Amino acid sequence: MREKTSWPIVAICYDFDKTLSPKDMQNFGLIPKLGCKVSAFWKASNKIAQEQGMDKILAYMKLIVDKAQSREEKIAREDFNALGKTIELFPGVDSWFERINKIAESLEINVEHYIISAGLKEIIEGTTIAKFFTGIYASEFYYDQYGKPMWPCQVVNYTTKTQYLFRINKNCLDMSDEDSVNQYIPNEERKSFKDKLLKC
């Protein structure tokens, strides 16, 4: 068997909501924690987006902060992480990554798993499967010195997801690096994709 470092790298990229999990991640623990009904929260979020001409992802992130403040509800990064434990996954997802890694090893392939999601990175980081991901690209908050969410740090929507495919393909994983992702990299130096977006 060849040295593992010489094996080709294949990246598998996953959406999260309704792909690895049957519902939007916010519906499990976050929205109830904010004292809202799921349908009412999303109706209010969509209304903000429509009335303000706002990106829907920014609208729901703003509503999370507003609802937490109005209820004086503590919702720091560690609270989002804890909510990750409430996420229900589709049957078989828990064992999927180890199964795929084992098959890849038998074929002398290095597999890297990535999440590209409009959901919250902090919640995904708290799930049971977070340890399997080389990278998690999802919407994320900026926090003050007390751990309070203040502003969106990253926003991933339905069209910006393609940026992360380029980053992964070119191995430009530092989000603050805007130069490398736009540079030409020969195909033989890039990671290959078996599926750009895998639906389970």
C-alpha positions as CSV (number, residue, x, y, z in Angstrom):
1,M,0.0,0.0,0.0
2,R,1.2,3.5,-0.9
3,E,1.9,6.1,1.8
4,K,-1.3,7.8,2.7
5,T,0.2,11.2,2.1
6,S,0.5,10.3,-1.6
7,W,-3.2,9.4,-2.0
8,P,-5.5,11.7,-4.0
9,I,-7.8,14.0,-1.9
10,V,-11.5,13.9,-2.6
11,A,-13.7,16.5,-0.9
12,I,-17.4,15.7,-0.2
13,C,-19.5,18.8,0.6
14,Y,-22.8,18.7,2.4
15,D,-25.7,21.0,3.0
16,F,-27.1,20.5,6.5
17,D,-30.8,21.4,6.9
18,K,-33.0,18.9,5.2
19,T,-29.9,17.1,4.0
20,L,-28.2,15.6,7.1
21,S,-31.1,16.7,9.3
22,P,-34.9,16.5,8.5
23,K,-35.6,20.0,9.6
24,D,-34.0,23.5,9.8
25,M,-31.6,23.3,12.7
26,Q,-33.1,26.4,14.3
27,N,-36.5,24.6,14.7
28,F,-35.2,22.0,17.2
29,G,-34.1,24.0,20.2
30,L,-33.2,27.6,19.3
31,I,-36.6,29.0,18.3
32,P,-38.4,27.4,21.3
33,K,-35.6,28.9,23.5
34,L,-36.5,32.3,22.1
35,G,-40.1,31.8,23.2
36,C,-41.4,31.6,19.6
37,K,-43.5,29.1,17.6
38,V,-41.5,27.9,14.6
39,S,-44.0,29.0,12.0
40,A,-44.4,32.5,13.6
41,F,-40.6,33.0,13.8
42,W,-40.0,32.2,10.1
43,K,-43.0,34.3,9.1
44,A,-41.6,37.3,11.1
45,S,-38.1,36.7,9.6
46,N,-39.4,36.6,6.1
47,K,-41.4,39.8,6.7
48,I,-38.3,41.6,7.8
49,A,-36.5,40.5,4.7
50,Q,-39.3,41.5,2.4
51,E,-40.0,44.9,4.0
52,Q,-36.3,45.9,4.3
53,G,-35.0,44.3,1.1
54,M,-32.7,42.3,3.3
55,D,-31.0,38.9,2.7
56,K,-33.2,36.3,4.3
57,I,-30.2,34.8,6.2
58,L,-29.3,38.3,7.7
59,A,-33.0,38.7,8.6
60,Y,-33.2,35.5,10.6
61,M,-29.9,36.3,12.3
62,K,-31.2,39.7,13.3
63,L,-34.4,38.3,14.6
64,I,-32.5,35.8,16.8
65,V,-30.6,38.7,18.4
66,D,-33.7,40.8,18.8
67,K,-35.8,38.0,20.4
68,A,-33.0,37.1,22.8
69,Q,-32.6,40.8,23.9
70,S,-36.4,41.2,24.3
71,R,-36.6,38.2,26.6
72,E,-33.2,38.9,28.3
73,E,-32.3,35.4,27.2
74,K,-28.6,34.5,27.5
75,I,-27.5,33.1,24.1
76,A,-23.8,33.1,23.9
77,R,-21.6,30.9,21.6
78,E,-21.6,28.0,24.2
79,D,-25.4,28.2,24.2
80,F,-25.6,27.7,20.5
81,N,-23.1,24.8,20.8
82,A,-25.3,23.2,23.4
83,L,-28.3,23.5,21.1
84,G,-26.4,21.4,18.6
85,K,-27.0,18.4,20.8
86,T,-30.8,18.8,20.2
87,I,-30.4,18.3,16.4
88,E,-32.0,15.2,15.0
89,L,-30.2,13.6,12.1
90,F,-31.5,11.4,9.4
91,P,-31.1,7.6,10.0
92,G,-27.6,6.4,9.1
93,V,-25.9,9.9,9.2
94,D,-24.2,9.1,12.5
95,S,-22.3,6.2,11.0
96,W,-22.0,7.6,7.4
97,F,-18.7,9.4,7.8
98,E,-16.8,6.4,9.3
99,R,-18.3,4.1,6.6
100,I,-17.2,6.4,3.8
101,N,-13.7,6.9,5.3
102,K,-13.3,3.2,5.5
103,I,-14.3,2.6,1.9
104,A,-12.0,5.5,0.8
105,E,-9.1,4.0,2.7
106,S,-9.6,0.7,0.9
107,L,-9.4,2.6,-2.4
108,E,-6.3,4.6,-1.3
109,I,-8.2,7.9,-1.3
110,N,-8.1,10.6,1.4
111,V,-11.6,11.9,2.0
112,E,-12.3,15.3,3.5
113,H,-15.8,16.2,4.6
114,Y,-17.1,19.8,4.6
115,I,-20.3,21.5,5.5
116,I,-21.6,24.4,3.5
117,S,-24.8,25.7,5.1
118,A,-27.0,28.8,5.6
119,G,-27.6,27.6,9.1
120,L,-25.5,28.5,12.1
121,K,-22.0,27.3,12.4
122,E,-22.1,27.5,16.2
123,I,-25.0,25.0,16.3
124,I,-23.4,22.6,13.8
125,E,-20.2,22.7,15.9
126,G,-22.2,21.3,18.8
127,T,-23.6,18.3,16.9
128,T,-22.4,14.7,17.3
129,I,-21.0,14.7,13.8
130,A,-19.0,17.9,13.9
131,K,-15.7,16.0,14.6
132,F,-15.8,14.5,11.1
133,F,-15.7,17.8,9.2
134,T,-12.4,19.2,7.9
135,G,-14.2,22.5,7.7
136,I,-17.6,24.0,8.5
137,Y,-18.7,26.9,6.4
138,A,-22.0,28.4,7.7
139,S,-23.5,31.6,9.0
140,E,-21.8,32.8,12.1
141,F,-22.0,35.6,14.7
142,Y,-19.4,38.1,15.9
143,Y,-19.4,38.2,19.7
144,D,-18.5,40.9,22.2
145,Q,-16.1,40.4,25.2
146,Y,-19.0,38.9,27.2
147,G,-19.9,36.3,24.6
148,K,-23.0,38.2,23.4
149,P,-23.8,37.9,19.6
150,M,-23.4,41.4,18.2
151,W,-23.2,41.2,14.4
152,P,-23.0,38.6,11.6
153,C,-19.4,37.4,11.2
154,Q,-20.1,35.3,8.1
155,V,-23.3,34.9,6.1
156,V,-23.8,31.9,3.8
157,N,-26.8,32.1,1.5
158,Y,-28.0,30.0,-1.4
159,T,-25.8,31.6,-4.1
160,T,-22.6,32.4,-2.0
161,K,-22.2,28.7,-1.3
162,T,-20.3,28.4,-4.6
163,Q,-17.5,30.5,-3.1
164,Y,-16.8,27.8,-0.6
165,L,-16.6,25.1,-3.3
166,F,-13.8,27.2,-4.8
167,R,-12.1,27.7,-1.5
168,I,-12.1,24.0,-0.8
169,N,-11.1,23.0,-4.3
170,K,-8.1,25.5,-4.1
171,N,-7.3,24.7,-0.5
172,C,-7.9,28.4,0.5
173,L,-9.6,27.7,3.8
174,D,-8.8,31.0,5.6
175,M,-11.9,33.2,5.3
176,S,-9.8,36.3,5.6
177,D,-7.7,35.4,2.6
178,E,-9.4,37.0,-0.4
179,D,-6.3,36.8,-2.7
180,S,-5.5,33.1,-3.0
181,V,-9.1,32.0,-3.8
182,N,-8.9,34.3,-6.9
183,Q,-5.5,33.0,-8.1
184,Y,-5.1,30.5,-10.8
185,I,-4.1,27.0,-9.5
186,P,-3.4,24.1,-11.9
187,N,-6.0,21.4,-11.8
188,E,-3.5,18.8,-10.7
189,E,-2.8,20.8,-7.5
190,R,-6.5,21.0,-6.6
191,K,-8.7,18.7,-4.6
192,S,-11.2,16.7,-6.7
193,F,-15.0,16.5,-6.0
194,K,-16.9,13.3,-6.2
195,D,-20.1,15.2,-5.4
196,K,-20.3,19.0,-5.0
197,L,-23.4,18.7,-2.9
198,L,-24.4,15.4,-1.5
199,K,-28.0,14.7,-0.6
200,C,-28.6,11.9,1.8
